[in-house]
Amino acid sequence: MKQLKYSEKAVLVGDDAADALIHYARVISDHGGADTVTLRVINPNGNTVEATFLLTASTVMMVESTSSDLEPPLNSEAVQDLRRRIDVIVRPAQLEPESSWAEDSLKDSDIM
C-alpha cells in the first residue's frame, strides 16, 4: 500500500496502481500531453472511493510507502489500462509504408 499525495490531499492506493500512475504522469509530462485517470482509493476518512486525477506537465504528485495494514482497493483493470496507455505513447505502432498504385496494379495483372 502506498500513499499518494495530489493537490493537497493524500489517499491510499495499492503499490501497482500508485507506481503505474506516477509512471504515466511522467510519460504524459515528457510528451507534453494531458489525460485523466480514475482509480479506486482509500480516502482520509477510510472509505473506498473512486478518485479521478488530472495529469499534465504541471501535475504535482508524490507517492510514498506506508505501513498500513489495510487491504488495497482493486485496480487491476485500471493498472492494465495505464500500462497500455504508456505503451501507446512510448512505443507507438509502426505504420507500414503504403505501396504505390503502380505496384498494386502490377501484382494484380495477368502480364506475368
C-alpha positions as CSV (number, residue, x, y, z in Angstrom):
1,M,0.0,0.0,0.0
2,K,1.2,3.5,-0.9
3,Q,0.1,7.0,0.0
4,L,-0.5,9.2,-3.0
5,K,-0.4,12.9,-2.4
6,Y,-2.1,15.0,-5.0
7,S,-3.5,18.6,-4.8
8,E,-3.0,18.9,-1.0
9,K,-4.8,15.6,-0.4
10,A,-3.4,12.2,0.5
11,V,-5.1,8.9,-0.3
12,L,-4.1,5.2,0.0
13,V,-3.8,3.0,-3.1
14,G,-2.2,-0.3,-4.0
15,D,1.5,-0.4,-4.9
16,D,0.9,-1.4,-8.5
17,A,-1.7,1.4,-9.1
18,A,0.5,4.1,-7.4
19,D,3.6,3.0,-9.4
20,A,1.6,2.9,-12.7
21,L,0.0,6.3,-12.1
22,I,3.3,8.1,-11.3
23,H,5.0,6.4,-14.3
24,Y,2.1,7.5,-16.6
25,A,2.3,11.0,-15.1
26,R,6.0,11.2,-16.1
27,V,5.3,9.9,-19.6
28,I,2.4,12.4,-20.1
29,S,4.7,15.2,-18.9
30,D,7.6,14.1,-21.1
31,H,5.4,14.2,-24.1
32,G,3.5,17.4,-23.4
33,G,0.1,15.8,-23.1
34,A,-2.7,15.7,-20.6
35,D,-5.1,13.0,-19.5
36,T,-7.4,11.8,-16.7
37,V,-7.1,8.6,-14.7
38,T,-9.7,7.2,-12.3
39,L,-8.6,4.8,-9.6
40,R,-10.2,3.3,-6.5
41,V,-8.5,4.7,-3.4
42,I,-9.0,4.9,0.3
43,N,-9.7,8.5,1.3
44,P,-8.7,10.1,4.6
45,N,-12.0,9.0,6.2
46,G,-11.2,5.4,5.5
47,N,-13.8,5.0,2.7
48,T,-13.0,3.3,-0.6
49,V,-14.0,5.7,-3.3
50,E,-13.2,6.5,-6.9
51,A,-10.8,9.4,-7.5
52,T,-10.1,11.0,-10.8
53,F,-6.6,12.5,-11.3
54,L,-5.9,15.2,-14.0
55,L,-2.4,14.6,-15.3
56,T,-0.5,17.4,-17.1
57,A,3.1,18.6,-17.3
58,S,2.4,20.7,-14.2
59,T,0.9,18.0,-12.1
60,V,2.4,17.8,-8.6
61,M,2.2,14.3,-7.2
62,M,4.1,12.3,-4.7
63,V,4.0,8.6,-3.9
64,E,5.4,7.1,-0.7
65,S,5.3,3.8,1.1
66,T,3.2,3.3,4.2
67,S,3.0,0.8,7.0
68,S,-0.8,0.4,6.5
69,D,-2.4,-3.0,7.1
70,L,-5.5,-2.1,5.1
71,E,-6.4,-4.2,2.1
72,P,-5.7,-2.1,-1.0
73,P,-8.6,-1.3,-3.3
74,L,-8.8,-3.3,-6.5
75,N,-7.4,-1.5,-9.5
76,S,-6.2,-4.3,-11.8
77,E,-8.2,-3.2,-14.8
78,A,-7.1,0.4,-14.3
79,V,-3.4,-0.6,-14.0
80,Q,-3.6,-2.7,-17.2
81,D,-5.1,0.3,-18.9
82,L,-2.4,2.6,-17.6
83,R,0.3,0.2,-18.9
84,R,-1.4,0.1,-22.3
85,R,-1.6,3.9,-22.4
86,I,2.1,4.1,-21.5
87,D,3.0,1.6,-24.3
88,V,1.0,3.6,-26.9
89,I,3.0,6.7,-26.1
90,V,6.4,5.2,-25.5
91,R,6.2,2.6,-28.3
92,P,3.9,3.9,-31.0
93,A,2.7,1.5,-33.6
94,Q,4.9,1.4,-36.7
95,L,3.0,2.1,-39.9
96,E,3.6,0.0,-43.0
97,P,4.7,2.1,-46.0
98,E,1.9,2.3,-48.5
99,S,2.6,0.7,-51.8
100,S,2.0,2.8,-54.9
101,W,-0.9,2.2,-57.2
102,A,1.5,1.1,-59.9
103,E,2.9,-1.7,-57.7
104,D,-0.6,-2.8,-56.8
105,S,-1.7,-3.0,-60.4
106,L,1.4,-5.0,-61.4
107,K,0.7,-7.5,-58.7
108,D,-2.9,-7.9,-59.9
109,S,-2.2,-8.0,-63.6
110,D,-2.1,-11.1,-65.8
111,I,1.0,-9.9,-67.6
112,M,3.4,-12.1,-65.6
